[in-house]
Amino acid sequence: MLSEPRSGRLAAWGNALLAGLVSPDDAVLAMVGEDALHRVEGLPGETGPVGLTLALGRLRALGVTGLRVALPAPGHPLGLSGPPEFNARALDAEEAVVCHGGALGLVPEVSEAGPEGDVHVEVVWHCLEVREAPPADVPSLGEAERELAEALREATDVLSRLDVAGSGPVAEAAVDAYRARAERGGEVLAPGYPQRAVRVLELAQRVGLLISVAYENGHGGAVSASEMAARSEALRPVERTARRAQVAAYNAFVEERERGAR
């Protein structure tokens, strides 16, 4: 499912912190989420890993004024601008944060430790050089909203045509997770984001929920290999649209500030 990516939390709350809209403590708490610890490694001027507060302060001193999100997939370098080394690492992680105002990017490396039921997740963000260029294939919020409306219809139609089961424990868990996110309301994005970005992100997550049901809730009526392949083929462009919309929503903070500065 297209759940909230760590790069989205880091960019959204990092943007709010850089703009002075939230306190460092509140920003870091939101960025870390349910993980145990986040550190940043490879920052210019630092000899070892540092915490998020120090890292964002260092990035600000280096000229960074905002953070963008990249959610690449094979054949789709969404939100990336190069160089190839950074793109490859971001593609392997399936996400990254790209700094605006400084030629740097952050790619997460996630590790887990502890017994089942008491697993601690730690994240190291690797700071690497990036190419200062427009990010690949990121739509405007208006474009993303229009595309999502059509994608939602397509996803619903695919589920119906392929007779994918709409009940069962996996589907119910997906619905419960979506409702829990919706109930959090203002936590979808950090302070300073336009309301349209919140609306686009919520709709992208709703489309992601339907994709999750299709992929994870058994085979439904698609019992043959050809039918399962048809389901994947039909949902692929829908998932691509939802990922593009997520990136547009997270990047709206920087885009809005850029427009205001012109």
PyMOL commands that set and color helices and strands:
alter all, ss='L'
color gray80, all
select helices_A, chain A and resi 6-18+24-32+52-61+84-93+141-161+169-188+195-216+225-261
alter helices_A, ss='H'
color red, helices_A
select strands_A, chain A and resi 37-41+66-70+96-100+104-113+120-129
alter strands_A, ss='S'
color yellow, strands_A
deselect
rebuild
show_as cartoon
